[in-house]
Amino acid sequence: MSDELEIIYQDEYLVAINKPSGLLVHRSMIDRHETRFALQMLRDQLGQHVYPIHRLDKPTSGVLIFALSSAIARQLSLCFHDKTVSKTYWAVVRGYAPEQGSVDHPLKEKLDKISDKKSRRDKPAQEAISHYQRLATIELPYCVDRYPHSRYSLVQVQPETGRKHQIRRHLKHLGHPIIGDAKHGKGVHNRFFQQQFNCHRLLLACTEIRLPHPVSQQPLTLQASLDESMSTLLQHFGWPLPAIN
């Protein structure tokens, strides 16, 4: 992993990067052995403090926004809280997903024994809504599970809410878990992609975030390309890649 993060947008108020899969946003008790974090790497790269606005799971790649001042951080956080932010993800899932639809399935917060040991354990399930669209499918002549052939889909997901692991849990709930998801997926398919396609990552990426600029209020579209591992796989399957304007 390079020491230089890919900056996809920067002005005097905020900066957005294309976070690599496998990189934590900031220090976490869950991964105490990790020594590299997007927050510190970007701070060192820019030579100034940066303020994280939202989260992106360690194995997920894509658009990650930081503010360059605490005042802008507060304004951007309000945008996420008020749902004036639109996020788009691409994922490779097991099976032929429905052409399109929505998952309206409340999620109970899953707490970590270490980092969340002081959090309440009796919180009710929270509203969680995700909209999805199937972009492509493929059937491979391999018996991975109990069928002679194996089917997979490329889906685009736009979460309406922002719960922890929402997309991963919602796609599992739909019956189409994401390939490479060790927690919510299926190991036999994850291992197949590792061995057959040398793909060792969670196949989930935040490809686009749209939001009003915190100062000008003009619409701002931030886009991130897929990394080599994921883009090579999609090209091998004859699937499209995200259009970057």
LUMZAPA-459275 format. One record per residue: x, y, z of N, C-alpha, C in turn; residue in three letters. Coordinates in pm, whole numbers. Example, Ala and Ser with C-alpha at 12.3 -4.5 7.8 and 13.67 -1.06 7.14 Angstrom:
LUMZAPA-459275
+--------+--------+--------+--------+--------+--------+--------+--------+--------+-----+
:     nx :     ny :     nz :    cax :    cay :    caz :     cx :     cy :     cz :   r :
+--------+--------+--------+--------+--------+--------+--------+--------+--------+-----+
:   1319 :   -569 :    780 :   1230 :   -450 :    780 :   1320 :   -330 :    780 : ala :
:   1285 :   -225 :    708 :   1367 :   -106 :    714 :   1290 :      3 :    787 : ser :
+--------+--------+--------+--------+--------+--------+--------+--------+--------+-----+
This chain:
LUMZAPA-459275
+--------+--------+--------+--------+--------+--------+--------+--------+--------+-----+
:     nx :     ny :     nz :    cax :    cay :    caz :     cx :     cy :     cz :   r :
+--------+--------+--------+--------+--------+--------+--------+--------+--------+-----+
:     84 :   -119 :      0 :      0 :      0 :      0 :     88 :    125 :      0 : met :
:     61 :    217 :    -90 :    142 :    337 :   -102 :    124 :    428 :     19 : ser :
:    230 :    507 :     50 :    221 :    606 :    157 :    143 :    730 :    111 : asp :
:    125 :    745 :    -20 :     51 :    859 :    -75 :    -93 :    817 :   -101 : glu :
:   -186 :    886 :    -39 :   -327 :    860 :    -64 :   -372 :    933 :   -189 : leu :
:   -462 :    871 :   -264 :   -515 :    934 :   -386 :   -618 :   1040 :   -348 : glu :
:   -586 :   1164 :   -377 :   -678 :   1275 :   -349 :   -766 :   1297 :   -472 : ile :
:   -897 :   1287 :   -454 :   -988 :   1301 :   -568 :  -1053 :   1440 :   -572 : ile :
:  -1044 :   1514 :   -459 :  -1095 :   1651 :   -457 :  -1030 :   1725 :   -340 : tyr :
:   -998 :   1852 :   -363 :   -944 :   1933 :   -254 :   -968 :   2080 :   -282 : gln :
:  -1013 :   2153 :   -181 :  -1017 :   2298 :   -185 :   -975 :   2348 :    -47 : asp :
:  -1000 :   2472 :    -16 :   -953 :   2524 :    112 :  -1040 :   2481 :    230 : glu :
:  -1149 :   2409 :    201 :  -1242 :   2372 :    307 :  -1247 :   2222 :    335 : tyr :
:  -1228 :   2142 :    234 :  -1240 :   1997 :    252 :  -1152 :   1923 :    152 : leu :
:  -1131 :   1796 :    180 :  -1054 :   1710 :     92 :  -1117 :   1572 :     91 : val :
:  -1119 :   1508 :    -24 :  -1174 :   1374 :    -37 :  -1069 :   1283 :    -97 : ala :
:  -1059 :   1162 :    -43 :   -962 :   1065 :    -92 :  -1034 :    940 :   -142 : ile :
:   -961 :    859 :   -216 :  -1007 :    726 :   -255 :   -939 :    629 :   -159 : asn :
:  -1010 :    595 :    -51 :   -951 :    509 :     53 :   -930 :    368 :      1 : lys :
:   -809 :    313 :     18 :   -786 :    175 :    -23 :   -856 :     75 :     69 : pro :
:   -892 :    -39 :     15 :   -943 :   -148 :     97 :   -833 :   -193 :    193 : ser :
:   -870 :   -220 :    318 :   -773 :   -266 :    416 :   -714 :   -156 :    502 : gly :
:   -752 :    -31 :    477 :   -698 :     81 :    555 :   -804 :    134 :    650 : leu :
:   -770 :    143 :    778 :   -859 :    201 :    877 :   -867 :    352 :    859 : leu :
:   -982 :    410 :    893 :   -995 :    556 :    888 :   -913 :    618 :    999 : val :
:   -923 :    564 :   1119 :   -845 :    615 :   1233 :   -816 :    500 :   1329 : his :
:   -738 :    527 :   1429 :   -698 :    425 :   1526 :   -820 :    361 :   1591 : arg :
:   -814 :    231 :   1610 :   -926 :    158 :   1667 :   -876 :     51 :   1762 : ser :
:   -950 :     31 :   1871 :   -917 :    -74 :   1966 :   -935 :   -213 :   1904 : met :
:  -1020 :   -220 :   1800 :  -1046 :   -350 :   1737 :   -921 :   -400 :   1665 : ile :
:   -849 :   -307 :   1600 :   -728 :   -343 :   1525 :   -607 :   -274 :   1589 : asp :
:   -576 :   -315 :   1709 :   -469 :   -249 :   1784 :   -331 :   -270 :   1722 : arg :
:   -318 :   -375 :   1638 :   -188 :   -403 :   1575 :   -161 :   -314 :   1455 : his :
:   -266 :   -246 :   1402 :   -249 :   -163 :   1284 :   -169 :    -36 :   1317 : glu :
:    -84 :      3 :   1224 :     -1 :    123 :   1245 :    -27 :    230 :   1139 : thr :
:   -112 :    200 :   1040 :   -140 :    295 :    932 :   -288 :    330 :    933 : arg :
:   -318 :    459 :    929 :   -456 :    507 :    934 :   -471 :    622 :    835 : phe :
:   -585 :    625 :    767 :   -608 :    731 :    668 :   -595 :    869 :    729 : ala :
:   -644 :    886 :    851 :   -640 :   1017 :    916 :   -498 :   1069 :    929 : leu :
:   -409 :    987 :    985 :   -270 :   1031 :   1003 :   -195 :   1043 :    871 : gln :
:   -221 :    949 :    778 :   -153 :    953 :    649 :   -187 :   1080 :    573 : met :
:   -316 :   1117 :    575 :   -358 :   1238 :    503 :   -306 :   1363 :    572 : leu :
:   -307 :   1362 :    704 :   -252 :   1476 :    779 :   -105 :   1498 :    744 : arg :
:    -28 :   1389 :    740 :    114 :   1401 :    706 :    133 :   1442 :    560 : asp :
:     47 :   1393 :    473 :     57 :   1423 :    330 :     28 :   1570 :    302 : gln :
:    -70 :   1626 :    373 :   -109 :   1766 :    352 :    -33 :   1863 :    441 : leu :
:     22 :   1810 :    551 :     92 :   1897 :    646 :     -2 :   1983 :    727 : gly :
:   -123 :   1933 :    754 :   -219 :   2007 :    835 :   -321 :   1911 :    895 : gln :
:   -392 :   1958 :    995 :   -494 :   1875 :   1059 :   -610 :   1850 :    963 : his :
:   -667 :   1731 :    972 :   -787 :   1698 :    896 :   -889 :   1638 :    993 : val :
:  -1017 :   1650 :    958 :  -1125 :   1609 :   1048 :  -1216 :   1510 :    976 : tyr :
:  -1222 :   1385 :   1021 :  -1306 :   1286 :    953 :  -1454 :   1321 :    969 : pro :
:  -1532 :   1301 :    864 :  -1673 :   1338 :    863 :  -1764 :   1216 :    873 : ile :
:  -1724 :   1109 :    811 :  -1807 :    988 :    809 :  -1715 :    867 :    813 : his :
:  -1773 :    750 :    823 :  -1692 :    629 :    832 :  -1700 :    547 :    703 : arg :
:  -1600 :    467 :    684 :  -1594 :    371 :    575 :  -1524 :    249 :    633 : leu :
:  -1590 :    135 :    631 :  -1532 :     15 :    692 :  -1391 :    -12 :    640 : asp :
:  -1309 :    -72 :    724 :  -1171 :   -104 :    687 :  -1161 :   -178 :    553 : lys :
:  -1242 :   -283 :    528 :  -1228 :   -355 :    401 :  -1294 :   -290 :    282 : pro :
:  -1370 :   -181 :    305 :  -1440 :   -112 :    196 :  -1351 :     -1 :    141 : thr :
:  -1350 :     14 :     10 :  -1271 :    121 :    -53 :  -1363 :    232 :    -99 : ser :
:  -1303 :    345 :   -142 :  -1382 :    447 :   -206 :  -1377 :    584 :   -142 : gly :
:  -1478 :    664 :   -173 :  -1481 :    807 :   -136 :  -1486 :    824 :     15 : val :
:  -1391 :    901 :     68 :  -1386 :    932 :    211 :  -1354 :   1080 :    224 : leu :
:  -1439 :   1152 :    298 :  -1429 :   1298 :    306 :  -1374 :   1342 :    441 : ile :
:  -1286 :   1441 :    436 :  -1233 :   1504 :    557 :  -1253 :   1655 :    545 : phe :
:  -1285 :   1720 :    657 :  -1289 :   1866 :    661 :  -1151 :   1918 :    698 : ala :
:  -1124 :   2043 :    662 :   -994 :   2104 :    693 :  -1003 :   2202 :    809 : leu :
:  -1120 :   2208 :    873 :  -1135 :   2289 :    996 :  -1249 :   2229 :   1077 : ser :
:  -1252 :   2259 :   1205 :  -1358 :   2206 :   1291 :  -1494 :   2265 :   1253 : ser :
:  -1496 :   2391 :   1209 :  -1623 :   2455 :   1170 :  -1683 :   2387 :   1048 : ala :
:  -1600 :   2358 :    949 :  -1649 :   2289 :    829 :  -1689 :   2146 :    864 : ile :
:  -1616 :   2084 :    956 :  -1652 :   1949 :   1001 :  -1793 :   1946 :   1058 : ala :
:  -1828 :   2047 :   1137 :  -1963 :   2052 :   1195 :  -2069 :   2067 :   1085 : arg :
:  -2040 :   2153 :    986 :  -2136 :   2174 :    878 :  -2155 :   2048 :    795 : gln :
:  -2045 :   1980 :    763 :  -2055 :   1858 :    684 :  -2125 :   1747 :    762 : leu :
:  -2099 :   1740 :    891 :  -2165 :   1639 :    974 :  -2316 :   1661 :    974 : ser :
:  -2359 :   1787 :    972 :  -2502 :   1817 :    965 :  -2563 :   1769 :    834 : leu :
:  -2487 :   1780 :    725 :  -2535 :   1732 :    595 :  -2564 :   1582 :    601 : cys :
:  -2472 :   1507 :    661 :  -2493 :   1363 :    673 :  -2611 :   1334 :    766 : phe :
:  -2622 :   1409 :    873 :  -2730 :   1388 :    969 :  -2866 :   1422 :    908 : his :
:  -2870 :   1527 :    826 :  -2996 :   1573 :    767 :  -3030 :   1500 :    637 : asp :
:  -2948 :   1404 :    599 :  -2972 :   1321 :    480 :  -2974 :   1402 :    350 : lys :
:  -2889 :   1505 :    343 :  -2873 :   1579 :    217 :  -2753 :   1526 :    140 : thr :
:  -2703 :   1412 :    183 :  -2590 :   1346 :    118 :  -2640 :   1218 :     50 : val :
:  -2599 :   1197 :    -73 :  -2634 :   1077 :   -148 :  -2507 :    995 :   -171 : ser :
:  -2509 :    868 :   -129 :  -2392 :    781 :   -143 :  -2426 :    663 :   -235 : lys :
:  -2332 :    630 :   -322 :  -2349 :    518 :   -414 :  -2235 :    419 :   -396 : thr :
:  -2271 :    292 :   -382 :  -2173 :    184 :   -367 :  -2190 :     81 :   -478 : tyr :
:  -2081 :     15 :   -515 :  -2086 :   -100 :   -604 :  -2040 :   -222 :   -527 : trp :
:  -2108 :   -335 :   -552 :  -2074 :   -458 :   -482 :  -2092 :   -578 :   -574 : ala :
:  -2009 :   -680 :   -553 :  -2023 :   -808 :   -622 :  -2083 :   -905 :   -521 : val :
:  -2196 :   -965 :   -558 :  -2269 :  -1050 :   -463 :  -2291 :  -1189 :   -520 : val :
:  -2322 :  -1281 :   -429 :  -2353 :  -1418 :   -469 :  -2495 :  -1425 :   -526 : arg :
:  -2512 :  -1502 :   -632 :  -2644 :  -1525 :   -691 :  -2688 :  -1415 :   -786 : gly :
:  -2803 :  -1438 :   -849 :  -2865 :  -1337 :   -934 :  -2955 :  -1249 :   -848 : tyr :
:  -2910 :  -1130 :   -818 :  -2990 :  -1037 :   -737 :  -3111 :   -990 :   -818 : ala :
:  -3220 :   -949 :   -752 :  -3334 :   -891 :   -825 :  -3289 :   -768 :   -905 : pro :
:  -3363 :   -734 :  -1010 :  -3324 :   -622 :  -1095 :  -3314 :   -492 :  -1018 : glu :
:  -3407 :   -468 :   -929 :  -3402 :   -349 :   -846 :  -3498 :   -365 :   -730 : gln :
:  -3480 :   -280 :   -630 :  -3570 :   -287 :   -516 :  -3513 :   -211 :   -398 : gly :
:  -3577 :   -227 :   -284 :  -3533 :   -162 :   -161 :  -3537 :   -264 :    -48 : ser :
:  -3445 :   -249 :     45 :  -3446 :   -329 :    166 :  -3478 :   -234 :    281 : val :
:  -3593 :   -253 :    341 :  -3635 :   -175 :    458 :  -3635 :   -271 :    576 : asp :
:  -3519 :   -282 :    639 :  -3499 :   -383 :    743 :  -3422 :   -320 :    859 : his :
:  -3489 :   -291 :    971 :  -3420 :   -230 :   1086 :  -3302 :   -316 :   1132 : pro :
:  -3199 :   -248 :   1178 :  -3078 :   -318 :   1221 :  -3046 :   -283 :   1366 : leu :
:  -3022 :   -387 :   1443 :  -2978 :   -367 :   1581 :  -2828 :   -348 :   1579 : lys :
:  -2780 :   -245 :   1647 :  -2638 :   -214 :   1646 :  -2558 :   -330 :   1704 : glu :
:  -2459 :   -375 :   1627 :  -2372 :   -482 :   1673 :  -2251 :   -419 :   1741 : lys :
:  -2236 :   -448 :   1868 :  -2131 :   -386 :   1947 :  -2009 :   -477 :   1957 : leu :
:  -1892 :   -414 :   1955 :  -1767 :   -487 :   1971 :  -1735 :   -502 :   2119 : asp :
:  -1683 :   -617 :   2158 :  -1654 :   -643 :   2299 :  -1550 :   -547 :   2355 : lys :
:  -1458 :   -501 :   2269 :  -1349 :   -416 :   2317 :  -1385 :   -268 :   2307 : ile :
:  -1410 :   -222 :   2183 :  -1429 :    -78 :   2163 :  -1564 :    -28 :   2211 : ser :
:  -1664 :   -117 :   2221 :  -1798 :    -74 :   2261 :  -1837 :   -126 :   2399 : asp :
:  -1739 :   -160 :   2481 :  -1772 :   -226 :   2609 :  -1850 :   -136 :   2704 : lys :
:  -1846 :     -2 :   2683 :  -1920 :     89 :   2769 :  -2055 :    130 :   2709 : lys :
:  -2085 :     81 :   2590 :  -2209 :    119 :   2523 :  -2327 :     38 :   2577 : ser :
:  -2445 :     96 :   2561 :  -2567 :     26 :   2603 :  -2589 :    -99 :   2519 : arg :
:  -2632 :   -206 :   2583 :  -2657 :   -332 :   2514 :  -2805 :   -353 :   2482 : arg :
:  -2890 :   -262 :   2529 :  -3035 :   -281 :   2513 :  -3097 :   -185 :   2413 : asp :
:  -3016 :   -130 :   2323 :  -3070 :    -37 :   2223 :  -3165 :   -111 :   2128 : lys :
:  -3279 :    -50 :   2093 :  -3368 :   -114 :   1996 :  -3309 :   -107 :   1855 : pro :
:  -3362 :   -190 :   1767 :  -3318 :   -187 :   1628 :  -3351 :    -51 :   1567 : ala :
:  -3261 :      0 :   1482 :  -3278 :    130 :   1420 :  -3326 :    116 :   1276 : gln :
:  -3401 :    216 :   1230 :  -3447 :    216 :   1091 :  -3327 :    209 :    997 : glu :
:  -3336 :    124 :    896 :  -3228 :    110 :    798 :  -3290 :     78 :    662 : ala :
:  -3261 :    162 :    562 :  -3318 :    147 :    428 :  -3208 :    156 :    324 : ile :
:  -3205 :     63 :    232 :  -3109 :     63 :    121 :  -3184 :     38 :    -10 : ser :
:  -3149 :    113 :   -113 :  -3206 :     93 :   -247 :  -3098 :     32 :   -336 : his :
:  -3138 :    -61 :   -420 :  -3038 :   -130 :   -502 :  -3086 :   -150 :   -645 : tyr :
:  -2988 :   -169 :   -733 :  -3016 :   -195 :   -875 :  -2912 :   -294 :   -926 : gln :
:  -2956 :   -397 :   -993 :  -2862 :   -494 :  -1051 :  -2805 :   -439 :  -1181 : arg :
:  -2672 :   -440 :  -1194 :  -2606 :   -386 :  -1312 :  -2563 :   -493 :  -1411 : leu :
:  -2528 :   -613 :  -1361 :  -2478 :   -719 :  -1449 :  -2482 :   -852 :  -1374 : ala :
:  -2479 :   -961 :  -1452 :  -2476 :  -1095 :  -1393 :  -2378 :  -1183 :  -1471 : thr :
:  -2339 :  -1293 :  -1409 :  -2255 :  -1391 :  -1477 :  -2279 :  -1529 :  -1416 : ile :
:  -2274 :  -1631 :  -1500 :  -2279 :  -1769 :  -1453 :  -2147 :  -1835 :  -1489 : glu :
:  -2079 :  -1890 :  -1390 :  -1948 :  -1951 :  -1410 :  -1959 :  -2103 :  -1402 : leu :
:  -1882 :  -2174 :  -1488 :  -1891 :  -2321 :  -1493 :  -1811 :  -2388 :  -1381 : pro :
:  -1836 :  -2345 :  -1258 :  -1766 :  -2402 :  -1143 :  -1868 :  -2444 :  -1038 : tyr :
:  -1846 :  -2560 :   -979 :  -1930 :  -2607 :   -870 :  -1868 :  -2558 :   -740 : cys :
:  -1913 :  -2441 :   -695 :  -1856 :  -2381 :   -574 :  -1933 :  -2427 :   -450 : val :
:  -2064 :  -2432 :   -463 :  -2146 :  -2473 :   -350 :  -2210 :  -2607 :   -385 : asp :
:  -2342 :  -2612 :   -391 :  -2408 :  -2740 :   -420 :  -2464 :  -2748 :   -561 : arg :
:  -2437 :  -2647 :   -642 :  -2487 :  -2646 :   -779 :  -2371 :  -2661 :   -877 : tyr :
:  -2396 :  -2718 :   -998 :  -2287 :  -2738 :  -1095 :  -2231 :  -2607 :  -1151 : pro :
:  -2310 :  -2500 :  -1148 :  -2264 :  -2369 :  -1192 :  -2284 :  -2269 :  -1078 : his :
:  -2209 :  -2159 :  -1087 :  -2219 :  -2056 :   -982 :  -2255 :  -1922 :  -1044 : ser :
:  -2347 :  -1852 :   -980 :  -2397 :  -1724 :  -1032 :  -2358 :  -1609 :   -940 : arg :
:  -2329 :  -1495 :  -1004 :  -2290 :  -1375 :   -929 :  -2349 :  -1252 :   -997 : tyr :
:  -2363 :  -1145 :   -919 :  -2420 :  -1020 :   -971 :  -2335 :   -902 :   -929 : ser :
:  -2339 :   -799 :  -1013 :  -2285 :   -668 :   -980 :  -2404 :   -579 :   -947 : leu :
:  -2404 :   -522 :   -826 :  -2516 :   -438 :   -786 :  -2469 :   -300 :   -744 : val :
:  -2555 :   -203 :   -765 :  -2532 :    -67 :   -718 :  -2628 :    -41 :   -602 : gln :
:  -2576 :     11 :   -493 :  -2657 :     31 :   -372 :  -2648 :    176 :   -328 : val :
:  -2763 :    232 :   -295 :  -2769 :    368 :   -240 :  -2838 :    361 :   -104 : gln :
:  -2759 :    365 :      4 :  -2820 :    359 :    137 :  -2889 :    490 :    172 : pro :
:  -3010 :    479 :    226 :  -3084 :    599 :    268 :  -3047 :    636 :    412 : glu :
:  -3006 :    535 :    488 :  -2961 :    556 :    625 :  -2816 :    508 :    635 : thr :
:  -2753 :    532 :    748 :  -2611 :    500 :    759 :  -2577 :    417 :    881 : gly :
:  -2636 :    299 :    891 :  -2607 :    211 :   1004 :  -2478 :    133 :    982 : arg :
:  -2421 :     86 :   1091 :  -2296 :     11 :   1084 :  -2314 :   -116 :   1002 : lys :
:  -2228 :   -134 :    902 :  -2230 :   -251 :    813 :  -2365 :   -266 :    743 : his :
:  -2435 :   -154 :    721 :  -2571 :   -161 :    667 :  -2579 :   -235 :    534 : gln :
:  -2496 :   -197 :    439 :  -2506 :   -259 :    306 :  -2472 :   -407 :    314 : ile :
:  -2368 :   -440 :    389 :  -2329 :   -580 :    402 :  -2440 :   -663 :    466 : arg :
:  -2502 :   -609 :    569 :  -2609 :   -682 :    639 :  -2737 :   -686 :    556 : arg :
:  -2767 :   -578 :    484 :  -2889 :   -576 :    403 :  -2878 :   -672 :    284 : his :
:  -2762 :   -679 :    221 :  -2748 :   -771 :    108 :  -2751 :   -916 :    155 : leu :
:  -2698 :   -941 :    274 :  -2712 :  -1075 :    332 :  -2858 :  -1105 :    359 : lys :
:  -2931 :  -1008 :    414 :  -3074 :  -1025 :    442 :  -3151 :  -1053 :    313 : his :
:  -3107 :   -992 :    203 :  -3169 :  -1013 :     72 :  -3138 :  -1151 :     16 : leu :
:  -3040 :  -1219 :     74 :  -3000 :  -1351 :     26 :  -2887 :  -1345 :    -75 : gly :
:  -2820 :  -1229 :    -85 :  -2711 :  -1211 :   -181 :  -2592 :  -1143 :   -112 : his :
:  -2523 :  -1216 :    -25 :  -2410 :  -1157 :     48 :  -2297 :  -1116 :    -44 : pro :
:  -2221 :  -1017 :      3 :  -2110 :   -965 :    -77 :  -1993 :  -1062 :    -74 : ile :
:  -1930 :  -1081 :   -189 :  -1811 :  -1167 :   -198 :  -1697 :  -1101 :   -121 : ile :
:  -1628 :  -1182 :    -42 :  -1517 :  -1132 :     38 :  -1556 :  -1087 :    177 : gly :
:  -1684 :  -1097 :    210 :  -1731 :  -1055 :    343 :  -1714 :  -1172 :    439 : asp :
:  -1611 :  -1165 :    522 :  -1581 :  -1274 :    615 :  -1686 :  -1285 :    725 : ala :
:  -1751 :  -1174 :    758 :  -1847 :  -1174 :    869 :  -1989 :  -1206 :    825 : lys :
:  -2030 :  -1153 :    710 :  -2169 :  -1168 :    668 :  -2184 :  -1251 :    540 : his :
:  -2074 :  -1296 :    482 :  -2079 :  -1371 :    357 :  -2067 :  -1521 :    377 : gly :
:  -2024 :  -1590 :    273 :  -2012 :  -1735 :    277 :  -1870 :  -1773 :    237 : lys :
:  -1801 :  -1843 :    328 :  -1659 :  -1871 :    311 :  -1623 :  -1944 :    183 : gly :
:  -1707 :  -2038 :    139 :  -1673 :  -2117 :     20 :  -1664 :  -2028 :   -104 : val :
:  -1749 :  -1926 :   -114 :  -1744 :  -1835 :   -229 :  -1628 :  -1737 :   -214 : his :
:  -1602 :  -1694 :    -93 :  -1488 :  -1604 :    -69 :  -1358 :  -1672 :   -110 : asn :
:  -1342 :  -1798 :    -70 :  -1219 :  -1873 :   -103 :  -1209 :  -1897 :   -253 : arg :
:  -1323 :  -1920 :   -319 :  -1322 :  -1941 :   -464 :  -1268 :  -1818 :   -537 : phe :
:  -1310 :  -1699 :   -496 :  -1261 :  -1577 :   -560 :  -1113 :  -1553 :   -528 : phe :
:  -1069 :  -1593 :   -411 :   -927 :  -1580 :   -377 :   -842 :  -1672 :   -464 : gln :
:   -886 :  -1795 :   -477 :   -806 :  -1895 :   -548 :   -817 :  -1882 :   -700 : gln :
:   -937 :  -1853 :   -749 :   -959 :  -1850 :   -894 :   -924 :  -1716 :   -957 : gln :
:   -945 :  -1607 :   -883 :   -928 :  -1473 :   -941 :   -827 :  -1387 :   -864 : phe :
:   -760 :  -1446 :   -766 :   -661 :  -1374 :   -685 :   -720 :  -1247 :   -627 : asn :
:   -845 :  -1258 :   -584 :   -916 :  -1143 :   -529 :   -934 :  -1165 :   -379 : cys :
:   -863 :  -1087 :   -299 :   -856 :  -1110 :   -154 :   -921 :   -998 :    -74 : his :
:  -1010 :   -923 :   -133 :  -1070 :   -810 :    -64 :  -1222 :   -822 :    -61 : arg :
:  -1285 :   -745 :     27 :  -1429 :   -731 :     25 :  -1467 :   -655 :   -102 : leu :
:  -1557 :   -711 :   -180 :  -1591 :   -650 :   -309 :  -1704 :   -548 :   -292 : leu :
:  -1671 :   -443 :   -216 :  -1762 :   -333 :   -190 :  -1684 :   -203 :   -196 : leu :
:  -1734 :   -107 :   -274 :  -1664 :     20 :   -290 :  -1765 :    134 :   -297 : ala :
:  -1734 :    243 :   -227 :  -1813 :    365 :   -237 :  -1762 :    442 :   -359 : cys :
:  -1840 :    443 :   -466 :  -1794 :    501 :   -592 :  -1831 :    648 :   -608 : thr :
:  -1930 :    694 :   -530 :  -1973 :    834 :   -549 :  -2045 :    886 :   -425 : glu :
:  -2016 :   1012 :   -390 :  -2091 :   1084 :   -287 :  -2130 :   1220 :   -345 : ile :
:  -2257 :   1254 :   -330 :  -2306 :   1385 :   -372 :  -2358 :   1460 :   -250 : arg :
:  -2320 :   1585 :   -241 :  -2360 :   1667 :   -125 :  -2349 :   1815 :   -161 : leu :
:  -2415 :   1903 :    -87 :  -2397 :   2046 :   -109 :  -2264 :   2091 :    -49 : pro :
:  -2191 :   2174 :   -121 :  -2065 :   2225 :    -67 :  -2094 :   2303 :     61 : his :
:  -2015 :   2283 :    168 :  -2046 :   2346 :    297 :  -2040 :   2498 :    296 : pro :
:  -1975 :   2559 :    198 :  -1964 :   2705 :    194 :  -2050 :   2763 :     81 : val :
:  -2029 :   2716 :    -42 :  -2103 :   2771 :   -156 :  -2244 :   2715 :   -169 : ser :
:  -2268 :   2598 :   -109 :  -2395 :   2526 :   -118 :  -2422 :   2474 :   -260 : gln :
:  -2324 :   2486 :   -348 :  -2338 :   2430 :   -481 :  -2325 :   2277 :   -476 : gln :
:  -2396 :   2204 :   -564 :  -2387 :   2058 :   -564 :  -2243 :   2013 :   -591 : pro :
:  -2196 :   1918 :   -513 :  -2060 :   1867 :   -526 :  -2068 :   1717 :   -544 : leu :
:  -2007 :   1667 :   -652 :  -2005 :   1524 :   -680 :  -1862 :   1473 :   -668 : thr :
:  -1841 :   1378 :   -579 :  -1709 :   1320 :   -555 :  -1712 :   1175 :   -601 : leu :
:  -1620 :   1139 :   -690 :  -1620 :   1005 :   -748 :  -1484 :    938 :   -729 : gln :
:  -1488 :    807 :   -707 :  -1366 :    729 :   -689 :  -1368 :    608 :   -781 : ala :
:  -1257 :    584 :   -848 :  -1245 :    466 :   -933 :  -1220 :    341 :   -848 : ser :
:  -1244 :    226 :   -905 :  -1217 :    100 :   -836 :  -1068 :     70 :   -838 : leu :
:  -1019 :     -1 :   -738 :   -877 :    -38 :   -737 :   -851 :   -148 :   -840 : asp :
:   -724 :   -181 :   -858 :   -686 :   -276 :   -963 :   -749 :   -412 :   -942 : glu :
:   -754 :   -458 :   -819 :   -809 :   -590 :   -789 :   -954 :   -601 :   -832 : ser :
:  -1033 :   -502 :   -795 :  -1177 :   -506 :   -824 :  -1206 :   -474 :   -970 : met :
:  -1135 :   -376 :  -1026 :  -1159 :   -339 :  -1166 :  -1116 :   -451 :  -1261 : ser :
:  -1006 :   -519 :  -1229 :   -961 :   -632 :  -1312 :  -1065 :   -743 :  -1312 : thr :
:  -1124 :   -770 :  -1197 :  -1227 :   -873 :  -1187 :  -1347 :   -837 :  -1273 : leu :
:  -1394 :   -712 :  -1263 :  -1511 :   -671 :  -1340 :  -1483 :   -679 :  -1490 : leu :
:  -1364 :   -638 :  -1530 :  -1328 :   -645 :  -1671 :  -1321 :   -791 :  -1718 : gln :
:  -1270 :   -879 :  -1632 :  -1262 :  -1022 :  -1665 :  -1402 :  -1080 :  -1688 : his :
:  -1498 :  -1031 :  -1611 :  -1636 :  -1078 :  -1625 :  -1711 :  -1008 :  -1739 : phe :
:  -1649 :   -907 :  -1800 :  -1715 :   -830 :  -1904 :  -1818 :   -734 :  -1849 : gly :
:  -1800 :   -693 :  -1724 :  -1892 :   -602 :  -1659 :  -1845 :   -457 :  -1675 : trp :
:  -1936 :   -360 :  -1657 :  -1898 :   -219 :  -1669 :  -1815 :   -173 :  -1548 : pro :
:  -1748 :    -62 :  -1565 :  -1679 :      6 :  -1456 :  -1753 :    137 :  -1429 : leu :
:  -1742 :    191 :  -1307 :  -1810 :    319 :  -1278 :  -1761 :    428 :  -1371 : pro :
:  -1853 :    509 :  -1420 :  -1818 :    621 :  -1508 :  -1769 :    737 :  -1421 : ala :
:  -1646 :    779 :  -1443 :  -1588 :    889 :  -1367 :  -1587 :   1014 :  -1455 : ile :
:  -1657 :   1117 :  -1412 :  -1666 :   1241 :  -1491 :  -1552 :   1337 :  -1458 : asn :
+--------+--------+--------+--------+--------+--------+--------+--------+--------+-----+
